[in-house]
Amino acid sequence: MGCGYDGGSGYGGGYGGGSTFVLIVVLFILLIIVLSTF
């Protein structure tokens, strides 16, 4: 269940490097939302 840093495992597999960037952005936004709730 990797984040795609290695270029193809987990959610990042088969989508290329672009989805890895999108995944990082989504996780960053979710992190901000979680931190803002506390």
N, CA, C and O atoms as a CHARMM CRD file, in Angstrom:
* protein
*
  152
    1    1 MET  N      0.86300  -1.20400   0.00000 PROA 1      0.00000
    2    1 MET  CA     0.00000   0.00000   0.00000 PROA 1      0.00000
    3    1 MET  C      0.89600   1.25000   0.00000 PROA 1      0.00000
    4    1 MET  O      0.84700   2.07300   0.91400 PROA 1      0.00000
    5    2 GLY  N      1.69500   1.35800  -1.03400 PROA 2      0.00000
    6    2 GLY  CA     2.62700   2.47800  -1.10700 PROA 2      0.00000
    7    2 GLY  C      1.98300   3.73200  -1.65800 PROA 2      0.00000
    8    2 GLY  O      0.85300   3.70900  -2.14700 PROA 2      0.00000
    9    3 CYS  N      2.71500   4.81500  -1.57100 PROA 3      0.00000
   10    3 CYS  CA     2.20300   6.09400  -2.03700 PROA 3      0.00000
   11    3 CYS  C      2.66100   6.41200  -3.44800 PROA 3      0.00000
   12    3 CYS  O      2.32300   7.46800  -3.98400 PROA 3      0.00000
   13    4 GLY  N      3.42400   5.51800  -4.05800 PROA 4      0.00000
   14    4 GLY  CA     3.87400   5.74300  -5.41700 PROA 4      0.00000
   15    4 GLY  C      5.25500   6.37000  -5.50800 PROA 4      0.00000
   16    4 GLY  O      5.68800   6.74600  -6.59700 PROA 4      0.00000
   17    5 TYR  N      5.95700   6.48900  -4.38400 PROA 5      0.00000
   18    5 TYR  CA     7.30100   7.06900  -4.42600 PROA 5      0.00000
   19    5 TYR  C      8.25100   6.18600  -5.22600 PROA 5      0.00000
   20    5 TYR  O      9.15700   6.69100  -5.88800 PROA 5      0.00000
   21    6 ASP  N      8.05200   4.87500  -5.17100 PROA 6      0.00000
   22    6 ASP  CA     8.92000   3.95000  -5.89200 PROA 6      0.00000
   23    6 ASP  C      8.49900   3.83300  -7.35100 PROA 6      0.00000
   24    6 ASP  O      9.11400   3.07900  -8.10500 PROA 6      0.00000
   25    7 GLY  N      7.48200   4.54800  -7.76100 PROA 7      0.00000
   26    7 GLY  CA     7.09400   4.57200  -9.16300 PROA 7      0.00000
   27    7 GLY  C      6.02300   3.57500  -9.53500 PROA 7      0.00000
   28    7 GLY  O      5.66300   3.50500 -10.71000 PROA 7      0.00000
   29    8 GLY  N      5.49400   2.80300  -8.61700 PROA 8      0.00000
   30    8 GLY  CA     4.44000   1.90400  -9.05800 PROA 8      0.00000
   31    8 GLY  C      3.82800   0.97500  -8.04900 PROA 8      0.00000
   32    8 GLY  O      3.22300  -0.01700  -8.45600 PROA 8      0.00000
   33    9 SER  N      3.94000   1.22300  -6.74900 PROA 9      0.00000
   34    9 SER  CA     3.29800   0.31000  -5.80400 PROA 9      0.00000
   35    9 SER  C      2.09100   0.96900  -5.15600 PROA 9      0.00000
   36    9 SER  O      2.01800   2.19400  -5.05500 PROA 9      0.00000
   37   10 GLY  N      1.16300   0.16000  -4.72700 PROA 10     0.00000
   38   10 GLY  CA    -0.01100   0.67400  -4.02100 PROA 10     0.00000
   39   10 GLY  C     -0.90000   1.51700  -4.91800 PROA 10     0.00000
   40   10 GLY  O     -1.14100   1.17000  -6.07400 PROA 10     0.00000
   41   11 TYR  N     -1.39400   2.64300  -4.36900 PROA 11     0.00000
   42   11 TYR  CA    -2.32900   3.47500  -5.10800 PROA 11     0.00000
   43   11 TYR  C     -1.67100   4.16900  -6.28700 PROA 11     0.00000
   44   11 TYR  O     -2.36100   4.56000  -7.22800 PROA 11     0.00000
   45   12 GLY  N     -0.33900   4.33400  -6.26100 PROA 12     0.00000
   46   12 GLY  CA     0.34300   5.03500  -7.33400 PROA 12     0.00000
   47   12 GLY  C      0.65100   4.15800  -8.52500 PROA 12     0.00000
   48   12 GLY  O      1.12800   4.65700  -9.54400 PROA 12     0.00000
   49   13 GLY  N      0.39400   2.86400  -8.43000 PROA 13     0.00000
   50   13 GLY  CA     0.75800   1.94500  -9.50500 PROA 13     0.00000
   51   13 GLY  C     -0.13000   2.08300 -10.73200 PROA 13     0.00000
   52   13 GLY  O     -1.35400   2.14600 -10.61700 PROA 13     0.00000
   53   14 GLY  N      0.47900   2.13100 -11.88700 PROA 14     0.00000
   54   14 GLY  CA    -0.26700   2.13700 -13.13500 PROA 14     0.00000
   55   14 GLY  C     -0.83000   3.48600 -13.54300 PROA 14     0.00000
   56   14 GLY  O     -1.49300   3.58500 -14.57500 PROA 14     0.00000
   57   15 TYR  N     -0.58400   4.51600 -12.76600 PROA 15     0.00000
   58   15 TYR  CA    -1.11700   5.82600 -13.11400 PROA 15     0.00000
   59   15 TYR  C     -0.03400   6.83100 -13.48400 PROA 15     0.00000
   60   15 TYR  O     -0.34700   7.93100 -13.94200 PROA 15     0.00000
   61   16 GLY  N      1.23000   6.47500 -13.29600 PROA 16     0.00000
   62   16 GLY  CA     2.30600   7.39300 -13.63400 PROA 16     0.00000
   63   16 GLY  C      2.63900   8.34100 -12.49300 PROA 16     0.00000
   64   16 GLY  O      2.06200   8.25000 -11.40900 PROA 16     0.00000
   65   17 GLY  N      3.57300   9.25100 -12.74500 PROA 17     0.00000
   66   17 GLY  CA     4.02600  10.17000 -11.70600 PROA 17     0.00000
   67   17 GLY  C      3.02700  11.26100 -11.38000 PROA 17     0.00000
   68   17 GLY  O      3.07200  11.84200 -10.29600 PROA 17     0.00000
   69   18 GLY  N      2.12200  11.54800 -12.31200 PROA 18     0.00000
   70   18 GLY  CA     1.15900  12.62700 -12.08300 PROA 18     0.00000
   71   18 GLY  C      0.23300  12.32400 -10.92300 PROA 18     0.00000
   72   18 GLY  O     -0.06800  13.20500 -10.11800 PROA 18     0.00000
   73   19 SER  N     -0.22500  11.07000 -10.83100 PROA 19     0.00000
   74   19 SER  CA    -1.15000  10.71900  -9.76900 PROA 19     0.00000
   75   19 SER  C     -0.44300  10.73000  -8.42100 PROA 19     0.00000
   76   19 SER  O     -1.07200  10.94500  -7.38400 PROA 19     0.00000
   77   20 THR  N      0.88000  10.49500  -8.44000 PROA 20     0.00000
   78   20 THR  CA     1.62400  10.54800  -7.18500 PROA 20     0.00000
   79   20 THR  C      1.57300  11.96000  -6.61900 PROA 20     0.00000
   80   20 THR  O      1.38500  12.14000  -5.41500 PROA 20     0.00000
   81   21 PHE  N      1.73800  12.95900  -7.47300 PROA 21     0.00000
   82   21 PHE  CA     1.66800  14.35400  -7.03700 PROA 21     0.00000
   83   21 PHE  C      0.27600  14.68500  -6.52400 PROA 21     0.00000
   84   21 PHE  O      0.12400  15.34800  -5.49800 PROA 21     0.00000
   85   22 VAL  N     -0.74200  14.21900  -7.24500 PROA 22     0.00000
   86   22 VAL  CA    -2.12900  14.46200  -6.83000 PROA 22     0.00000
   87   22 VAL  C     -2.39700  13.81500  -5.48300 PROA 22     0.00000
   88   22 VAL  O     -3.06400  14.39900  -4.63000 PROA 22     0.00000
   89   23 LEU  N     -1.87300  12.59500  -5.28900 PROA 23     0.00000
   90   23 LEU  CA    -2.08500  11.89300  -4.03200 PROA 23     0.00000
   91   23 LEU  C     -1.45000  12.65000  -2.87800 PROA 23     0.00000
   92   23 LEU  O     -2.03700  12.75000  -1.80000 PROA 23     0.00000
   93   24 ILE  N     -0.24500  13.18800  -3.09700 PROA 24     0.00000
   94   24 ILE  CA     0.43400  13.95500  -2.05500 PROA 24     0.00000
   95   24 ILE  C     -0.37000  15.20600  -1.72000 PROA 24     0.00000
   96   24 ILE  O     -0.52100  15.55600  -0.55000 PROA 24     0.00000
   97   25 VAL  N     -0.88800  15.88000  -2.75100 PROA 25     0.00000
   98   25 VAL  CA    -1.68100  17.08900  -2.52100 PROA 25     0.00000
   99   25 VAL  C     -2.93800  16.76000  -1.72300 PROA 25     0.00000
  100   25 VAL  O     -3.29600  17.48800  -0.79700 PROA 25     0.00000
  101   26 VAL  N     -3.60900  15.66400  -2.07900 PROA 26     0.00000
  102   26 VAL  CA    -4.83300  15.26100  -1.36800 PROA 26     0.00000
  103   26 VAL  C     -4.52300  14.93800   0.08200 PROA 26     0.00000
  104   26 VAL  O     -5.25500  15.35200   0.98100 PROA 26     0.00000
  105   27 LEU  N     -3.44400  14.20200   0.32000 PROA 27     0.00000
  106   27 LEU  CA    -3.07800  13.86900   1.69700 PROA 27     0.00000
  107   27 LEU  C     -2.73300  15.12400   2.48100 PROA 27     0.00000
  108   27 LEU  O     -3.05300  15.22300   3.66500 PROA 27     0.00000
  109   28 PHE  N     -2.07900  16.09100   1.82900 PROA 28     0.00000
  110   28 PHE  CA    -1.73300  17.34200   2.49400 PROA 28     0.00000
  111   28 PHE  C     -2.98700  18.11600   2.86900 PROA 28     0.00000
  112   28 PHE  O     -3.06600  18.67400   3.96300 PROA 28     0.00000
  113   29 ILE  N     -3.97200  18.15500   1.97000 PROA 29     0.00000
  114   29 ILE  CA    -5.22400  18.84500   2.25500 PROA 29     0.00000
  115   29 ILE  C     -5.96500  18.15500   3.39100 PROA 29     0.00000
  116   29 ILE  O     -6.51000  18.81900   4.27300 PROA 29     0.00000
  117   30 LEU  N     -5.98700  16.82300   3.37500 PROA 30     0.00000
  118   30 LEU  CA    -6.64300  16.08700   4.44900 PROA 30     0.00000
  119   30 LEU  C     -5.95000  16.35100   5.78100 PROA 30     0.00000
  120   30 LEU  O     -6.60400  16.45600   6.81900 PROA 30     0.00000
  121   31 LEU  N     -4.63000  16.45700   5.74600 PROA 31     0.00000
  122   31 LEU  CA    -3.87900  16.74300   6.97200 PROA 31     0.00000
  123   31 LEU  C     -4.25700  18.10300   7.53000 PROA 31     0.00000
  124   31 LEU  O     -4.42800  18.25600   8.74000 PROA 31     0.00000
  125   32 ILE  N     -4.38900  19.10400   6.64400 PROA 32     0.00000
  126   32 ILE  CA    -4.79200  20.43800   7.07700 PROA 32     0.00000
  127   32 ILE  C     -6.19100  20.39700   7.69000 PROA 32     0.00000
  128   32 ILE  O     -6.44300  21.03300   8.71400 PROA 32     0.00000
  129   33 ILE  N     -7.09800  19.64900   7.06300 PROA 33     0.00000
  130   33 ILE  CA    -8.47000  19.55800   7.57100 PROA 33     0.00000
  131   33 ILE  C     -8.47800  18.90900   8.95300 PROA 33     0.00000
  132   33 ILE  O     -9.16800  19.37500   9.86100 PROA 33     0.00000
  133   34 VAL  N     -7.71100  17.83700   9.10600 PROA 34     0.00000
  134   34 VAL  CA    -7.66200  17.14800  10.39400 PROA 34     0.00000
  135   34 VAL  C     -7.07300  18.05300  11.47000 PROA 34     0.00000
  136   34 VAL  O     -7.57700  18.09800  12.59200 PROA 34     0.00000
  137   35 LEU  N     -6.00400  18.77400  11.12800 PROA 35     0.00000
  138   35 LEU  CA    -5.37600  19.65600  12.12200 PROA 35     0.00000
  139   35 LEU  C     -6.28900  20.82200  12.47400 PROA 35     0.00000
  140   35 LEU  O     -6.25800  21.31100  13.60300 PROA 35     0.00000
  141   36 SER  N     -7.09900  21.27300  11.52600 PROA 36     0.00000
  142   36 SER  CA    -7.97000  22.41900  11.79200 PROA 36     0.00000
  143   36 SER  C     -9.16100  22.03500  12.67100 PROA 36     0.00000
  144   36 SER  O     -9.81900  22.90700  13.23900 PROA 36     0.00000
  145   37 THR  N     -9.44100  20.72700  12.78500 PROA 37     0.00000
  146   37 THR  CA   -10.57300  20.31000  13.59600 PROA 37     0.00000
  147   37 THR  C    -10.21900  20.22600  15.07400 PROA 37     0.00000
  148   37 THR  O    -11.10300  20.18800  15.93000 PROA 37     0.00000
  149   38 PHE  N     -8.91600  20.19800  15.37100 PROA 38     0.00000
  150   38 PHE  CA    -8.51100  20.09600  16.78300 PROA 38     0.00000
  151   38 PHE  C     -8.14800  21.44900  17.35600 PROA 38     0.00000
  152   38 PHE  O     -7.78500  21.54600  18.52800 PROA 38     0.00000
